[in-house]
Amino acid sequence: MSSKIRDYNKLAVDILNELGGEKNIVTVARCATRLRLVTQITPEHAKENIAKLPGVITVVEKGGQIQVVIGTNVDKVYNAFIQLVNTDNKIKTSNDNNILNQIIATMSAVFAPFVYILAASGILQGILILIKLASPELEKTGTFGVFNFISWAPFFFLPIFIAITASQHFRCNLYIAVACCAALLSPTWTEFAKLISEGQKIDLFGIALSQTTYASTVLPPLFLVWLLSYLERFLEPRLHSIIKPVLLPLFSLVIMVPLTLLVVGPLTANGAQYIANGYNWFVSLAPSIAGGIIGAVWQVFVIFGVHWGITPVIVENFKQYGQDSFQAFQTIAVIGQVGAALGFYLKTKTQEMKGISLSAFITGLFGITEPAIYGVNLRFKKPFIYGCISASCGGIVAGFFAPHYVAYAGLPGPLTIVNAISPNNPGSFIGVLIGALIALLGPVLLIQLFGTGETVQDAAVVENDNPKILLDEVNITSPMTGHALPLSEVPDPAFSQKLMGEGIAIEPTDNHVYAPFDAEVTAVFENSKHAIGLTLDNGVELLIHVGIDTVNLTNNEFAYHVELHQKVKKGDQLISFNPEAIKQAGYPLITPIIIVNTDQYQFISLTDKTEVTVDDIIFNIKQ
């Protein structure tokens, strides 16, 4: 259960330590609410210990990943975490060979980073639907047309978004991936496909091309980038460094685009269509049964983080038919958990849980249910069960109206119900609305009748999340000698924008880092040895990060003189480094020195000196 104070920068360091440090991290990704990590091994009790950290809602181990559920502030933890690890030098095979887990992990890594873009576009489409209903003549205006194409642009250019995120997931060149996928969206290819559909034969290397188009597709660009990653790894060591910058993209384009047009595209596009058709057949055969099943189990899928697997089916339905039934039932399932959070808020007697449940309810209005599920509903069990039961009943009733969404909802929820409004199917909106009301009010009523699931002990628990107290002001000296700079001059936004915390930077004039106070070593980075985390005996938590992007250096440019959890005295040597080797590798030596737990202190004064030694005070801190 997360506490009220959330120091997300400190949380990143704590998670890394619980997982055994940088050397144990294989990959790092994030979605809308979760930090998704793959480790070589999972240390004993790591899952339980991370779940207890302030700012963590819960931890789920699924799909070959350790999924740390944080909520809508996950981006802050992710930004801090990626500063601490070097995933580029950790391309290792996971011990989990389950293909389904790998598919789910891939879908999550690819779609999660831009889900809010799709959600915003879906909401805009819903607004346009309401405008058309209110004033049909506005649909013919240029203003409406502009906003209409704005709302559809992210879906049309979906392969470009996929190229960006998939290239990061599969570790290939982002720009080459974008160039290949952009070729699939070329207007010329669209004209070719139209001619082919009209019966004209167009061939490539003597092989007839299919009429497949790639706007709004998922699987063709995804498989293209996946295969591109293997092609790049084959070509990289075989091309001379002088000509590689030109020949690598050239070979990639002339191999991957034709291969996709001839083989990859038609096979994957047809595969997605067959899967979507199978789902649609089941819904047409028994819509109420489908609605009841989706309403009951969809949020269970969310618990295990495997819900991204359905995305290709939904997107394919919109591409082929301009509508989709799954999101209609999915919305009802989401609203079931939103209603459970609302019911809990109305019933609970504890002020703390009232605040948590109200916050979860408000977040759920935007289609994000993890805070409601983990913060309230699943924690007390009854609300989650009532939410699933009510959503199932809502899905069954909605099924009698054959509901469909006619506009994609990136995050289905209460705000996207209008996406079911369709002139061709007036009952669609009515069905979703009735189903949503059942899902919303059902758990409210059940909780009022049968309780929240809280015990007397739950009501008595008061979390102690107060910051550490410093009785006197504390002075902290510099850990190195050099030229002092404000963080705003550090060429890295994570530091210059103080996302990691308050501090200063030093451009060193020697090659040693010393302990600025008696402390414990609480974070080390074994591969690069470029940084160190300290918890000082006075409670201050420091991150000393030698150089910018030096996490990429693993050729003994740095050396540790201490170990993790070692107690050190002021003046003890912590790190030594080779300045010339670092500069020759092209990395700045500017060293940010960050107070990670900045928000626990009311007053932090920074030195105004431009030249500092290890005897000079750089921080004056007061509670």
N, C-alpha and C positions, 0 to 999 in steps of 0.2 A: 504494500500500500504506500503510495507516494506521500511524502510530507509536504507541508505548505511551502517551505523554502526550497527552491530548486536551483542549486548551483550546477548548471549543466556543464560548465567547463571542468569542474572538479569531478562530476559524474563520469565524464569520458575517461579520465585517468583512473578512477576507481574501477570501472568496468574492465579496462585493459588489465589492471593488476589482478583482478579476480579471475581473468581468463588466462593467466600465466604469462602476461607480457607480450611484447611485439612479436617475438619469435614464434609464438603459438598461433598468431592470426594468419589465416590464409586469404580471406577476402572480406571486404567491408561493403555493405550496401545499405540503403534505407528505402522505406516506403512512406506512406502518408503519416504513419504513427509509430513505426518500428525501426529500430536499428537492427539490421540483419547481418549476422556475423557467421563465418565458417572458420572453425578452428581445427588444428591438427588433432588435438585431443581436448576433451572437456574436463577440466580439473574437478576433483571431487568437491561437492557442495557449492560449486561456482554458481549454478542456477539459483539455488536458494539464497546465497549471499547477495547476488546482484538484485534479486527481487526485493531485498530489504533496503536497498540504497534509496536515499531521498531523491525523488523525481522519477523513479521507476514504478510503473503500474503493475506489471508482472513480467515474467519471462516464460517464453514458450520454446520448446525444443522440437522442431518439426521441419521436414523437408530438407534435412541435412544442414539446418541452420540453427543458431541460437538467436532467437528473436526477442529483443529487449523492447517491450512495449512501453513507450514514453508518452505518447500523445502527440498533439499538434506542434509541440516544441522539439520534435525529434531532429529537425534540421540543425538546431543549435548543438545538440550532442554530436551529430554526424560531422559537422564542420570542425568541432574540436577533436573528434576521434581521428579523422583522417590526417590531422597535423601530427599525430603521435605514431603513426604506423606507415610502413612502406609496403603497400600491397603490390607494387610493380615487381619487387624482388621475391614475391611469395607465390609464384605460379606453380602450385602443387596440386596433386590429385587428392580430392577429398576421399575419406574412407567410406563415404556413403555412395554406393554404386546403384542405388535405386533410381531407375530411369524416371519414374513418376516424380520423385522428390526433386530431381534435377530440372525437370520441365517446370514444375511449380516455382522453384527458385529463380529460374530464368524469366518466367512471366512476371514475377514480382519485381525483379531487378530492372526489367525493360519498361514496364508500364507505370510503376509507382512514381518515378520522378516527375512525370508530366500529367498525372491523374487530375491535378487541380486545374490544369489548362483545359482538359476535356470537360471537367465539371463546370467551369465558368462558361464555356461555349454552350454546354447543354442548358444551363440556366438562361442564357441569352436567347436560345431557341424557344424555351418555354415562355419567355416574356413576349417574343414575337408572335407566338401562337395566341396569347391573350389579346395582343393588339389587333390581330386579324379578326378575332371574334368581336371585339368592341367596335371596330371600324374597318370593315372589309375594304373600303376604297383606299386605305392607307397602304395596302399591299402593292398597289400599282405605282407608288411614289418612289423616287430615286433614293430617298432617305431610308425607306424600308429595305430596298434592295441592297444598299451598302451594308447595313447592319446584318442582313441575312447572309451575305457572302462572308462577312467577318465571322459569324457564328459557325459557318461550315468549314472555314479554312483549316483549322487544326485537324479535322477529320479527313479532308481531302489530302493534306500533306502528312498524314499519319506515318507513312514510310520514312519521312525525314526525321521525325521524332524518334522512331524506332532505330534508325541508323545511329543517332547520337547515343542513346542509352545502351543499345546492344553492342556498339563498338567498345564502350567502357566495360561492359560485362564480359565480353569475349576477348578483350584486350587486343584490339587492332586499331589501326589508324582511323581516327574519327573523320577526318576530312575525306579520306578515300572512301569510307563507308557512305558518307553523305553524297559524294559524287556519283557512286554507283546507284544508290537509291533514287537520286534526283533524275538520273537517266530514264528510270522506269516511269517517271511522271512527265516526261517530255511530251509536249503537244503533238509532236510528229508521230510518236508511238501511238498516241490516242487516235490520230487519223488513220494510221496503219490498221489498228485493231478494228476500227469501224469498217474499213474497206474489206478486211478479212471476214467480218461478220456478214457482210453483204454478198459474199461469195467469191471475192477476188483472192487469188493466191499470191502471197508474198513469202519469199523464202530467205533463209540465212544459211550460207554454206550449202545450198541445195536442199535444206530441210525446211518444210513448210512451218511457218509460225502460227501459233494459236491466237485467238482473239482476246486473250486475257488482258485486262487492264489492271493497273496497280494502285490507283488512287483509293485511299481508305482501306487498304489491305494490311493484314498483320503478318501472316506466315511467310509470304514471299520475301519481304525485306528482312525478316528475322532470320530465315535460313540463308539468305544471301550473305549477311554479315557474319553468321556463324562459319560458313565455308570460307569467306574472305579471311577470317582469322587464321585458318590453316594455310591458306595460300601465302599470306604474308610471312608466316613462320617458316615456310619452305623457301621463299625468295630471299628473305633478309640476309642469311649468311652466304648466299650465293651471288649477291650483287656487290660490286666494288663500291666503297663508300663515296667515291667521287660522283658516280652516275646513279647511285641508289635513289637520291631524292626525286629524280625524274622517272627512272625506269620502274620503280616500285608502283607508283600510281598508274603509270601507263599499262604495265602488264596486268594490274588488278582490274582496270577498267575494261580492257579488251578481252579479258578472260571471264570475269564475273558477270558482266551485263549480258553478253550473248548466252552464257550458260544459264542464266536466270530466265531469259526470254524463251529458250528452247526447252529447258528441262525443269529447273527449280520452280519457276513461277507457275506454270500450268499444273504441276503435280501438287504443290502445296496449296494453291488457290482452290483446286478441285477437292483436295482433302478437307479443307476448312468448310467448303460448301456441303460436302457429304455429312460431316459431323453436325452442322447446323440443321440440315434437312432431317437428320435422325431425331434431333431434339424437337423440331417443329412437328414431325409426324406424331410423336408421343403427345404433345400438347393438343394437337387437333383431335386426337383420339380420345383423350380424357383430360380436358383442361382443368377441371376442379381437382382431380387427383394430383396433377402436376403442380397446381398452385398450393395445395395443401402440403406436399412434400417440400417444395422450395421454402415455403413459409416456416416450416418446422425446423429444417436442418441448415438453412443458409448461414445463420449466425454461428452455428457450430463450426462450419468451414472457416469463418472469420477467426474463431478462437485459435485454430491451428495454422492460420496464415496461408491457407491453400486456395483462397477464393479467387486468386488471379487466373486460375486455370480456365475459367469460363469466358474470359475476355474475348478470345478469337471467335467464339460462337456468336457472341452478342454483336461484335463488329461486323461479322459476315452477314448476319441477318439484316443489319441496317444497310449494308452495301448492296445486297441482292434484292431485298424486298422493301426497304425504306421504313421498316418497323421491326420491333422485337418484343416478344412476350416475356422473356426472362426478366428484364428489368422492371416490368410491371409487378411481377410477383416478388422480385428482390426488394423493391421499395416497401412492400407490405412487411416483409421480414425485418427490415431495418426499423420500421416504425414500431414493431412489436417491442424491441429493446428500448426504444425511445420512450414508449408508454410505460415500460417497467421502471425506468429511471424516474419518470414523473410520478408514478404511483408510490414509489419509495419516498420521494421528497414529501409527498402529502401525508404519509403515514409515520415516518420516523420521528422520534422525539429528541434525538441528539442533534445539536447545532452543527457539529462537524460534518455529520453525514448529510444533513440538509444542504450544506454548502457544496459538498462533493456531488451529490445526486442532481442538484440544480445545474451545476456546471456541466455534468455529463448529459443532461437533458438538452441544454442549449447547444452543445457540440453536436449532439445527435440530430438536431434540426438540419444540419448541413450534411448529413449522411455519414458522419464519422462516429461509429458506435463503440470503438475500443474503450474509451473512457467509461462509458456506461456499462459495458460488459465486465471489464476487469475491476473498475473502481467500485461498482455497486452490485450489479445483477448476479454475476458469477460468484462474487465473494460471499453473498448470502444465499445463493442457490435458488431460492424460491422465485425471486423476481425474474431470473433468467428463464426458468421453466415456464412461468406464466407468460412471459413475452413470446416464447416459441409456440406455446399452445394457442395464444391469441392470434399470432401471425398465421399459423396453420389454418385456423378457422376463417380468418380474413381471406387467405389465399383460396380456400375452397369456395367461398361465396363469390369472390371476384371472378373465379373461373367460369361461372355461368354466363358472364358477360363477354367472354373472349377478349380480355384486355390486351392492349399492346401499347408500347411507347413508340411515338413517331419521331422523337428527337432523342439523341443519345444523352444519357445522364452519367457523367463521370463518377459522381458519388450519389447514387440513388437515395432518396429520403423524402421527408415531407415537402421540401421546397421544389421537388421535381415532379410532383403529381400531375401538374399541368401538362407535362410531356405526353400524357396519355390522351389528350384532347385530339380527336380525329374526326373530320367531317364524314369520312367514309365509314366510320364505326362509332356512332354516337354513344353506344353503350360502354365503350372502352373506359372513358373517364369516370363514368358512373360506377363501374365495377371496381376500379382502383380506389375511388373515393370511399365506397362502402367498405371495401376490404381494409383500407387504411384506418378508418374509424373503428372498426372492430379490433384491429391490431393495437391501436392507441388506447382505447378505453377499456379493452378486456383486461390487461394486466393491472390497470388502475383499480378496477372493481375487485379483481381477485386479491390484490394486496390488501385492500381495505377489509375484505372479508376474512382472509386467512393469514394476514401478517406479512412482515418484511423478511422474516427469517433471522432477525437479529436476536441475540441472546442478552441476558443481563450483563455478562462479561463484555460483550461488544460495546454496549452502551457506556460502560465504565472506562473504556480504554481512552487515554489521552496521550497523544504522541508528543514526545519531547523533541522538538525540532528547533530549539533556540540556538543561535550561534554561540560559538565559544566567547568567553568573556576575557578581555584583557584588563587587568586591574590598573595598569599604568601604560603610558605610551611606550612604544617600542621603536628602537632605531636599528635598521638593518644596513650593513655595509655592502659594498660592491663585491661580487664574486670574481671579478676580473679587472684588469687594468686596461684603460682605453679611452676612447672618445665617446662621451654620453650624448644620446640623441632622444628626442621624444618618439613615442611609438608611431605617431602620425607619419614619420619619415621611413618606417620599415616597409620595404617593397612586398608586402603580403597583407591582403585585407583582413585575414584572420587576426593579425596582430595590430595593424594600423587602425582598424575600426574597433579595437579593444573587445573583440568577440571572446577572446580567451581571458580577459580581465585587465585590470590596470597594471601599469608598469613602465619601464623605460627600456631603451636599447643601448647597447654598448658595442662600438666597433673596436675589437681588441687590438692591443699593440704587443701582446705577448701570446703565448699559446697554452695558458693554464686557466682552469676554473677551480675556485676554492669555495669551501663552505662559508657562507656569510654569517652563520649562526649555528649554535648547537642544534642538531636536527637528526631525523631519520630519513634514509633514502627510501622513497615510496614509489618511484617509477624509474625504470631503466629501459633502454631500447637496444636490445642485444645486437641486432643486425648492423645498425649504423653507429650506435653509441654517440649520437649527435646531440642528445639532450638528457636532462635528468630532472626528476621531480623530488622535491624535499618537503617534508613537514617539519617546520621548525618547532623547537620546544615551547615556543610561545603561542603556537597554534596557527601561525601564518603558513600557507601552502604556496611554495614557489615552483615555477617551471623555468628552467634555464635552457634556452634553445639556441645552440651555437650555430649561427649561419641560417640562411633561408633556403628551404628545399633541400637541405643537406641530409634529410632522411634517405635520399637516393644514393648516398655514398656508402659503399660497403667494402672499400678496399683498404681498410685499416687507416683511414684518415684521422680517426678518433680512437682514443683508448680510455677505458674506465680504470679508476684506481680504487673504486669502492664497489660494493655489491648491493643488491636489493635488500631492503630491511636493515641494512647496516647502520649503526649509530655513529655519527661523525661529530667532531668538535669544530668550532669556528677556526678557520684557517687550514683545515685538512684539504688536501688536493682531491678533487673529484674527477676531473677530466683533463686530458692533455690532447692536443690536436696539431695537425700539420697545416699551417696557414697556406703555404705555397701550393700544396697539393689541392686544397679546397679551391683556391683561386684559379688554378689551372683547369680545374673541372668546370669552371664557369659559375660558381656559387658565391653569393655575397657572404661576408663574414659577420655582418651585423647580427648581434646576439640579443634577442628580446629576453628580458627578465620579467616574468609575469607573476603577479599575486593572483593565484587561481581562485581563491575564495574571497575575491574583492567585496562581494555584496554583504559580507559579514562585518564590515568595518565602516564606520561613519566618516572617518577622516583619514586620507592617505596623502601625505605630502611628499613630493618628488624633489630630488636635488636639482638645483639650478646650475650646478657646475658642468662645464663642457668637457673637462678632463678629470677622470677619476682613477683612484687606485684602490686596492683592497682594504685600505684603511679609511676610505671616505664613505660617509653615510649617504645612501641613495634613497631610502624610504624612511619616513617617520609615520608611524601608524598609531591611531587612537581608536578605541571602541566608541 
